[in-house]
Amino acid sequence: MYGEHDLHLAKKTAEQRVFIDAAEYIYKNKGFTPEDLKKAPVRKLIENINSVLTQAISEGLLDNSIKHEVGEDIKESLMNNVWLFSGMKTYYQCIEASAMLVSADGKIKPFNEFKNDVIAIHEKYNERYLQSEYLFATHSSLMAAKWNDFEQDGDRYNLQYRTAGDELVRESHQILHNTTLPINDTFWDSYMPPLGWRCRCTVVQVRKSKYKISNSSEAAIKGEQATTQLDANGVNKAAMFRFNPGKEKIVFPNKHPYMPRESSPQDVKQAAKIIEETNEKWETIETSNGTVRVSSLHGKNEKDENILIAKYFAEKYNQHIDLIANKHSQPSADAYNKSRKIEQEYKVSVGTFNSIDKRLHAASKQSPYVVVKIKEDFNKKIVKEAICSRVLRSNIKEVIVLYKNNDITLTRDMIIKRDFEL
């Protein structure tokens, strides 16, 4: 059996494999451009990073100190920011990897040599950096949620900056401890935690009568000191942390080196545009009952027919269904039925044996739960034989046959025993 160490090692190896696949694509392509962000091996790397940081958002928003429910608009904004961050992080590490293609003599390196060289990039970006980014994203999301609390409670309370109160607190942050100011003070625009990597500071509401209000100008000077860290070139690396996650509804600051800005080179702006275009957005379909949402990454060729199928189950059974993203790197289902907590594959077929068999065969690779919409009159005996024949040779657990305004749900057990009539 796997122990905890073995599982961690397996996960780490799988994550490294995703990076190596992207590196292999760069090697075969003999370089990297913003357009390559659309390619499956590179997109998989973006998705991996985004998955980690999205988990961090979820962890931050589940903190028991949050009083009010965080709205979907805030969650969506945080997710959008993390997707852009993940994509730009991928872009920069791929550009760095492509710079290692050529050896000192000007020739393309053998792949194994290139692979060994770029592993250091993976360790830097996707292990060391990503661990700090995860912690930052968790805390930044929490502070965004807390700011939502503060805004909903209005000016009934003042806000107070507090450190974690232990020996690990950095001195530059300690000077801000117990800074107390109204919610509308401009101090909070720039000095809402986290004020750096692995910062554990927080802000709490306090009764106005209990604590004296701090001098706003002096607090701002202390905040500036807390976010000043000059590098060898005299550039302040910590200035980017002067932002308010809740007010701006973002996880990572816009001045982070990964993030595009007005002064960025054209290739960086192009990369950011491509990443934003590939970000998943949701369209809500009007229904009389239940809900249907469609991902912007759902397959366009089948979208209209899938909406009709999803609407049928939403309106008839009050189900809540998402038509989900098409995962180009692997077979994937069409829909996630939130009411039943299963992924379903939708197929449209005529009533012939071959058509039903072919579509069930394809569906079995995408989900064990299949909906087949038959779009013309059919011979019930032929359709039954086709379903029984294919299910016996596949992993399908359920087939729902949809015809006009009728449907019948067939479990695997019913199909194997032929215990059903259409």
C-alpha positions as CSV (number, residue, x, y, z in Angstrom):
1,M,0.0,0.0,0.0
2,Y,1.0,3.6,-0.6
3,G,2.2,5.5,2.5
4,E,1.8,9.3,2.8
5,H,5.4,9.8,1.5
6,D,4.8,7.5,-1.5
7,L,1.6,9.5,-2.4
8,H,3.5,12.8,-2.1
9,L,6.3,11.4,-4.3
10,A,3.8,10.2,-6.9
11,K,2.1,13.6,-7.0
12,K,5.4,15.4,-7.3
13,T,6.5,13.1,-10.1
14,A,3.2,13.6,-12.0
15,E,3.6,17.4,-11.7
16,Q,7.1,17.2,-13.0
17,R,5.9,15.1,-15.9
18,V,3.5,17.9,-16.9
19,F,6.4,20.4,-16.9
20,I,8.6,18.0,-18.9
21,D,5.8,17.5,-21.5
22,A,5.7,21.3,-21.9
23,A,9.5,21.4,-22.2
24,E,9.4,18.7,-24.8
25,Y,6.9,20.7,-26.8
26,I,9.2,23.7,-26.6
27,Y,12.1,21.5,-27.7
28,K,10.2,20.1,-30.8
29,N,9.0,23.6,-31.6
30,K,12.5,25.0,-31.3
31,G,11.3,27.9,-29.2
32,F,8.3,29.5,-27.5
33,T,5.9,32.3,-28.5
34,P,2.7,33.6,-26.8
35,E,0.6,31.6,-29.3
36,D,2.0,28.4,-27.8
37,L,0.1,29.1,-24.7
38,K,-2.9,27.6,-26.6
39,K,-1.2,24.2,-27.1
40,A,-2.3,21.3,-25.0
41,P,1.0,20.5,-23.2
42,V,1.4,24.1,-22.2
43,R,-2.2,24.6,-21.3
44,K,-2.0,21.6,-19.1
45,L,0.8,23.3,-17.1
46,I,-1.3,26.4,-16.7
47,E,-4.2,24.3,-15.5
48,N,-2.0,22.5,-13.0
49,I,-0.8,25.7,-11.5
50,N,-4.3,27.2,-11.5
51,S,-5.7,24.1,-9.8
52,V,-3.2,24.5,-6.9
53,L,-3.9,28.3,-6.5
54,T,-7.7,27.8,-6.9
55,Q,-7.5,25.3,-4.0
56,A,-5.8,28.0,-2.0
57,I,-8.7,30.4,-2.7
58,S,-11.2,27.8,-1.5
59,E,-9.1,27.2,1.7
60,G,-9.0,31.0,2.4
61,L,-12.8,31.4,1.8
62,L,-13.6,28.5,4.2
63,D,-12.0,30.2,7.2
64,N,-14.3,30.2,10.2
65,S,-13.6,33.8,11.0
66,I,-15.6,34.9,7.9
67,K,-19.0,36.2,9.0
68,H,-20.8,37.0,5.7
69,E,-21.2,34.8,2.6
70,V,-18.8,35.8,-0.1
71,G,-20.7,36.6,-3.3
72,E,-20.2,34.8,-6.6
73,D,-19.0,38.1,-8.2
74,I,-16.1,38.2,-5.7
75,K,-15.2,34.6,-6.1
76,E,-15.3,34.9,-9.9
77,S,-13.0,37.9,-9.7
78,L,-10.5,36.1,-7.5
79,M,-10.6,33.1,-9.8
80,N,-10.0,35.3,-12.9
81,N,-7.0,36.9,-11.2
82,V,-5.5,33.5,-10.4
83,W,-6.0,32.2,-13.9
84,L,-4.1,35.2,-15.4
85,F,-1.4,34.8,-12.8
86,S,-1.1,31.1,-13.5
87,G,-0.9,31.7,-17.3
88,M,1.7,34.4,-17.0
89,K,3.7,32.3,-14.6
90,T,3.7,29.5,-17.2
91,Y,4.6,32.0,-19.9
92,Y,7.7,33.2,-18.1
93,Q,9.0,29.7,-17.2
94,C,8.5,28.6,-20.8
95,I,10.4,31.6,-22.1
96,E,13.1,30.8,-19.6
97,A,13.2,27.2,-20.7
98,S,13.3,28.1,-24.4
99,A,16.4,30.2,-23.7
100,M,18.2,27.0,-22.7
101,L,17.7,25.3,-26.0
102,V,21.0,26.4,-27.5
103,S,24.4,25.4,-26.1
104,A,27.5,27.7,-25.9
105,D,28.5,26.7,-29.4
106,G,25.2,27.9,-30.9
107,K,23.8,24.4,-31.5
108,I,20.5,22.9,-30.3
109,K,21.3,20.7,-27.3
110,P,20.4,17.0,-27.2
111,F,17.0,16.6,-25.6
112,N,18.3,14.8,-22.5
113,E,20.7,17.6,-21.9
114,F,18.0,20.2,-22.3
115,K,15.7,18.2,-20.1
116,N,18.3,18.0,-17.3
117,D,18.9,21.7,-17.6
118,V,15.3,22.9,-17.4
119,I,14.4,20.7,-14.4
120,A,15.9,23.5,-12.3
121,I,13.3,25.9,-13.8
122,H,10.5,23.5,-12.6
123,E,11.9,23.3,-9.1
124,K,12.1,27.1,-8.9
125,Y,8.7,28.0,-10.3
126,N,6.6,25.0,-9.5
127,E,8.0,23.9,-6.1
128,R,9.7,26.7,-4.2
129,Y,7.8,29.7,-5.7
130,L,4.5,27.8,-5.8
131,Q,4.6,26.9,-2.2
132,S,4.9,30.6,-1.2
133,E,2.3,31.6,-3.7
134,Y,-0.2,29.0,-2.3
135,L,0.2,30.5,1.2
136,F,-0.1,34.0,-0.2
137,A,-3.3,33.1,-2.2
138,T,-4.9,31.5,0.9
139,H,-4.3,34.5,3.1
140,S,-5.1,37.1,0.4
141,S,-8.4,35.3,-0.3
142,L,-9.2,35.3,3.4
143,M,-8.5,39.0,3.6
144,A,-10.7,39.7,0.6
145,A,-13.5,37.9,2.4
146,K,-12.9,39.8,5.6
147,W,-13.0,43.1,3.7
148,N,-16.4,42.0,2.4
149,D,-17.4,41.5,6.0
150,F,-16.2,45.0,6.9
151,E,-18.0,46.6,4.0
152,Q,-21.3,44.9,4.9
153,D,-21.0,46.0,8.5
154,G,-20.3,49.5,7.4
155,D,-18.7,52.0,9.8
156,R,-20.0,50.5,13.0
157,Y,-16.5,49.4,13.9
158,N,-12.9,50.6,13.4
159,L,-10.3,48.3,11.9
160,Q,-7.2,47.2,13.7
161,Y,-4.0,45.7,12.2
162,R,-2.6,42.8,14.1
163,T,0.5,40.5,13.7
164,A,0.6,36.8,14.5
165,G,2.2,37.8,17.8
166,D,5.2,35.4,17.9
167,E,8.9,35.4,17.4
168,L,8.5,34.8,13.7
169,V,6.9,38.2,13.0
170,R,9.2,40.4,11.0
171,E,10.2,43.7,12.6
172,S,8.9,45.8,9.7
173,H,5.4,44.4,10.2
174,Q,5.6,44.5,14.0
175,I,5.6,48.3,13.9
176,L,2.1,48.2,12.5
177,H,0.6,46.1,15.3
178,N,-2.5,47.6,16.8
179,T,-2.7,50.3,14.2
180,T,-6.4,51.4,14.5
181,L,-8.2,53.4,11.8
182,P,-11.7,53.8,10.4
183,I,-12.7,51.6,7.4
184,N,-12.7,54.6,5.1
185,D,-9.1,55.6,5.9
186,T,-6.9,55.5,2.8
187,F,-4.3,53.5,4.8
188,W,-6.3,50.3,4.1
189,D,-6.1,50.9,0.3
190,S,-2.4,50.1,0.4
191,Y,-1.6,48.2,3.7
192,M,-4.2,45.5,4.0
193,P,-2.4,42.2,4.6
194,P,-0.7,40.1,3.4
195,L,2.2,42.6,3.1
196,G,4.7,40.1,1.8
197,W,5.4,36.4,1.1
198,R,4.4,34.2,4.1
199,C,2.9,37.3,5.9
200,R,0.5,36.1,8.6
201,C,-0.8,39.5,9.7
202,T,-4.5,40.2,9.8
203,V,-7.1,43.0,10.4
204,V,-10.0,42.8,12.8
205,Q,-13.0,44.9,13.7
206,V,-12.8,46.6,17.1
207,R,-15.3,48.7,19.0
208,K,-14.9,52.4,18.5
209,S,-15.0,53.1,22.2
210,K,-12.3,50.6,23.1
211,Y,-9.2,51.7,21.1
212,K,-7.8,55.1,20.3
213,I,-7.6,56.0,16.6
214,S,-4.1,56.0,15.3
215,N,-2.5,58.9,13.4
216,S,-3.2,58.2,9.8
217,S,-0.1,59.9,8.4
218,E,2.2,58.1,10.8
219,A,0.5,54.8,10.1
220,A,1.1,55.3,6.3
221,I,4.8,55.9,7.0
222,K,5.0,52.7,9.0
223,G,3.1,50.9,6.1
224,E,5.6,52.2,3.6
225,Q,8.5,51.0,5.8
226,A,6.8,47.5,6.1
227,T,6.6,47.3,2.3
228,T,10.1,48.5,1.4
229,Q,12.8,45.9,0.5
230,L,15.4,47.2,-1.9
231,D,17.3,44.8,-4.2
232,A,20.9,45.2,-5.4
233,N,19.7,47.7,-8.0
234,G,17.8,49.8,-5.6
235,V,14.4,48.6,-6.8
236,N,11.8,48.1,-4.1
237,K,10.6,44.5,-4.5
238,A,8.0,44.8,-1.7
239,A,6.2,47.8,-3.1
240,M,3.9,45.4,-5.1
241,F,2.3,44.3,-1.8
242,R,0.7,47.8,-1.4
243,F,-2.9,46.8,-2.4
244,N,-6.2,45.7,-0.8
245,P,-7.3,42.2,-2.0
246,G,-10.9,42.9,-0.9
247,K,-11.3,46.4,-2.5
248,E,-9.6,45.3,-5.7
249,K,-11.1,41.8,-5.6
250,I,-7.8,40.2,-6.6
251,V,-5.5,37.6,-5.1
252,F,-2.1,38.7,-6.5
253,P,-1.2,42.3,-6.8
254,N,-1.2,43.9,-10.3
255,K,2.4,45.0,-9.8
256,H,3.7,41.5,-9.4
257,P,6.5,40.9,-12.0
258,Y,4.4,38.2,-13.8
259,M,1.5,40.6,-14.3
260,P,1.1,42.6,-17.6
261,R,1.1,46.4,-17.4
262,E,1.0,49.3,-19.8
263,S,4.7,49.4,-20.1
264,S,5.1,45.7,-20.8
265,P,6.7,44.5,-24.0
266,Q,4.3,43.5,-26.8
267,D,4.9,39.8,-26.4
268,V,3.9,40.0,-22.8
269,K,0.7,41.9,-23.6
270,Q,0.0,39.3,-26.3
271,A,0.5,36.5,-23.8
272,A,-1.9,38.1,-21.3
273,K,-4.5,38.6,-24.0
274,I,-4.4,34.9,-25.0
275,I,-4.5,33.8,-21.4
276,E,-7.6,36.0,-20.7
277,E,-9.3,34.7,-23.9
278,T,-8.8,31.1,-22.7
279,N,-10.2,31.8,-19.2
280,E,-13.3,29.9,-18.4
281,K,-16.5,32.1,-18.2
282,W,-20.1,31.0,-17.6
283,E,-23.3,31.7,-19.5
284,T,-26.6,31.2,-17.7
285,I,-29.3,29.8,-19.9
286,E,-32.9,30.9,-19.2
287,T,-35.0,28.0,-17.8
288,S,-38.4,27.7,-16.2
289,N,-37.1,25.4,-13.6
290,G,-33.7,24.2,-12.4
291,T,-30.5,25.8,-13.8
292,V,-28.3,25.4,-16.8
293,R,-24.9,27.1,-17.2
294,V,-22.5,26.8,-20.2
295,S,-18.7,27.1,-19.9
296,S,-17.1,29.3,-22.5
297,L,-14.8,26.4,-23.1
298,H,-17.6,23.9,-23.9
299,G,-17.4,22.4,-27.4
300,K,-19.0,24.8,-29.8
301,N,-20.2,22.2,-32.4
302,E,-22.4,20.4,-29.8
303,K,-23.3,23.4,-27.7
304,D,-26.8,24.1,-29.0
305,E,-28.0,20.4,-28.9
306,N,-26.4,20.0,-25.4
307,I,-28.3,23.0,-24.1
308,L,-31.6,21.5,-25.3
309,I,-30.8,18.3,-23.4
310,A,-29.7,20.0,-20.3
311,K,-32.8,22.3,-20.3
312,Y,-35.0,19.2,-20.6
313,F,-33.7,17.7,-17.4
314,A,-33.5,21.1,-15.6
315,E,-37.1,22.0,-16.3
316,K,-38.6,18.5,-15.9
317,Y,-36.7,17.4,-12.8
318,N,-35.5,20.7,-11.3
319,Q,-31.9,19.7,-11.9
320,H,-28.9,22.0,-11.8
321,I,-26.5,21.3,-14.7
322,D,-23.3,22.8,-16.0
323,L,-22.1,22.1,-19.5
324,I,-18.4,22.0,-18.8
325,A,-15.1,22.7,-20.6
326,N,-13.9,20.5,-23.3
327,K,-10.5,19.1,-22.1
328,H,-8.5,18.8,-25.3
329,S,-5.8,16.8,-23.6
330,Q,-8.1,13.9,-22.7
331,P,-11.6,12.6,-23.2
332,S,-14.1,14.4,-21.0
333,A,-17.8,14.5,-20.3
334,D,-20.2,17.1,-21.6
335,A,-22.0,17.9,-18.4
336,Y,-21.7,18.0,-14.6
337,N,-25.1,17.3,-13.1
338,K,-24.8,19.1,-9.7
339,S,-28.1,17.7,-8.5
340,R,-26.9,14.1,-8.9
341,K,-23.2,14.9,-8.4
342,I,-22.2,13.0,-11.6
343,E,-20.6,13.8,-14.9
344,Q,-22.7,12.9,-17.9
345,E,-21.9,12.5,-21.6
346,Y,-24.6,13.6,-24.1
347,K,-25.0,12.0,-27.5
348,V,-27.5,12.5,-30.3
349,S,-28.3,9.6,-32.5
350,V,-30.6,8.2,-35.1
351,G,-32.4,4.9,-34.2
352,T,-30.2,2.4,-36.1
353,F,-28.1,-0.3,-34.4
354,N,-24.8,1.1,-35.7
355,S,-25.5,4.7,-34.8
356,I,-26.5,3.8,-31.2
357,D,-23.6,1.5,-30.8
358,K,-21.1,4.0,-32.2
359,R,-22.2,6.8,-29.9
360,L,-22.3,4.6,-26.8
361,H,-18.8,3.4,-27.6
362,A,-17.5,7.0,-27.9
363,A,-19.5,8.0,-24.8
364,S,-18.0,5.2,-22.7
365,K,-14.6,6.9,-23.0
366,Q,-15.9,10.1,-21.6
367,S,-18.3,9.1,-18.8
368,P,-20.0,6.0,-17.4
369,Y,-23.2,8.0,-17.3
370,V,-24.7,8.5,-20.8
371,V,-27.7,10.4,-22.2
372,V,-28.7,9.4,-25.7
373,K,-31.2,11.6,-27.5
374,I,-32.8,9.8,-30.4
375,K,-33.9,12.4,-32.9
376,E,-36.3,10.3,-35.1
377,D,-38.8,7.5,-34.8
378,F,-37.0,4.2,-34.0
379,N,-37.5,0.5,-33.8
380,K,-37.5,-0.2,-30.0
381,K,-36.1,-3.8,-30.4
382,I,-33.1,-2.6,-32.5
383,V,-32.3,0.2,-30.0
384,K,-32.6,-2.2,-27.1
385,E,-30.2,-4.7,-28.7
386,A,-27.7,-1.9,-29.5
387,I,-27.7,-0.7,-25.9
388,C,-27.4,-4.2,-24.4
389,S,-24.6,-5.1,-26.8
390,R,-22.5,-2.1,-26.1
391,V,-23.0,-1.9,-22.4
392,L,-21.9,-5.5,-22.0
393,R,-18.6,-4.5,-23.6
394,S,-18.0,-1.2,-21.7
395,N,-17.8,0.4,-18.3
396,I,-21.2,2.2,-18.8
397,K,-23.2,2.4,-15.5
398,E,-26.3,4.1,-16.8
399,V,-28.0,5.0,-20.1
400,I,-30.8,7.6,-20.2
401,V,-32.8,7.3,-23.5
402,L,-34.4,10.6,-24.4
403,Y,-37.0,10.8,-27.1
404,K,-39.2,13.8,-27.7
405,N,-40.6,14.7,-24.3
406,N,-40.0,11.3,-22.7
407,D,-37.1,9.7,-21.0
408,I,-36.2,6.4,-19.4
409,T,-33.3,5.7,-17.1
410,L,-31.6,2.3,-17.5
411,T,-29.2,1.1,-14.9
412,R,-26.4,-1.3,-15.8
413,D,-28.1,-4.1,-13.9
414,M,-31.3,-3.5,-15.8
415,I,-29.5,-3.6,-19.1
416,I,-27.4,-6.7,-18.4
417,K,-30.6,-8.5,-17.3
418,R,-32.5,-7.0,-20.3
419,D,-35.1,-6.1,-17.7
420,F,-36.5,-3.0,-19.5
421,E,-38.8,-1.9,-22.3
422,L,-38.4,1.3,-24.3
